[in-house]
């Protein structure tokens, strides 16, 4: 009985594991959805938008600082926000953090994680 339960647990965990290439494809699809211009996709590893009132007013972005600056990413977000808010500014919701991003092949790269908002912070 123990072996059967152990076997079922292993099979269950294997079924839940994420295919790294599939995860990379899903990340790329989200990036393309929010930033359809290929030039705006350069240097991005993850764009995780959070929808509110019909548009993505907050988003987590992970980017590679050796390919794109935080200022350039902020400008991209500001261009995304402009039609929805009427402003040409993106707000940093949380300070940037240096992290390690895992690529589809399992290798890791230094990256930066920032949370942006289309709305100014509440005072």
Long-range contacts (C-beta under 8 A, 24 or more apart in sequence): 20-102, 20-103, 20-104, 20-105, 20-106, 21-104, 23-104, 24-103, 24-104, 34-59, 34-80, 35-76, 35-80, 40-76, 40-79, 42-67, 42-68, 43-67, 43-68, 43-72, 43-73, 44-68, 44-73, 45-101, 45-109, 45-111, 46-101, 55-84, 55-118, 56-80, 56-118, 57-81, 57-84, 57-85, 57-117, 57-118, 57-119, 58-93, 58-115, 58-116, 58-117, 58-118, 59-115, 59-116, 60-113, 60-114, 60-115, 61-113, 61-114, 61-115, 61-116, 62-99, 62-101, 62-111, 62-112, 62-113, 63-111, 63-112, 63-114, 64-101, 64-109, 64-110, 64-111, 64-112, 65-110, 65-111, 65-112, 66-110, 70-96, 70-112, 70-114, 73-114, 73-116, 74-116, 77-116, 77-118, 80-118, 81-118, 84-118, 85-118, 85-119, 87-118, 89-120, 90-116, 90-117, 90-118, 91-116, 91-117, 91-118, 91-119, 91-120, 91-121, 92-116, 92-117, 93-117, 93-121
